[in-house]
Amino acid sequence: MANTYTYELGNSLYLNLTNQCTNKCKFCIRDYKDGVGENNLWLDKEPTADEIINDIDKNPEVYDEIVFCGYGEPLIRLETILEVAKWLKQFDVQIRIDTNGQVNLIHNRNIAPELEGLIDVISISLNAKNANKYQQLCESDFGTEAFKSILDFAESCKNYIPKVILTVVNYSTTSIYECRKIAENLDVDFRVRQLCKEEE
Ligand code: SF4
């Protein structure tokens, strides 16, 4: 079966960059579905920037938003995101990244400045009120270090990206009230997502 590198959802275009992820979230859609809608999002091969760009067969301006996503963590593919975002910048369309927020641990540096002028919205999954709860729910490869790094990344993103959103999944153990407080204290937007990634 051909790899699905791009797919439409609502009036947005999603870019499926990778199946790699640094988490094993208890609520991950990948544990019970192969994709979103009709689209199987398991990849035999990760796309290059050119393959993503060639796969976008409409003028990007017809969409409300282009979303770097993945059936996995898109910012593992940072260089590809930067290349595609530079190309997308010639069009008048909003560009968003959906991320687990662990990118600075993944790349061992603060990458937020590299997104300046390229990304309009970043949606960072918070999902828990503290490091231990996060680790119980999301099982990061980085252990309890992950949670603080996510908050630090969100704080830094405010300097480089016009809109920063912390999100939580509406899961039985999630403390939505306390997560909302964290977002308020960081002075970023907050959103509750339904369990299925199709709602993102
Ligand atoms: S961060 Fe996203 S892709 Fe990764 S395990 Fe969690 S829900 Fe799945």
Residues whose N, C-alpha, C, O or C-beta is under 5 A from the ligand:
A	BS01	SF4	C21 N23 K24 C25 C28 Y71 G72 E73 N100
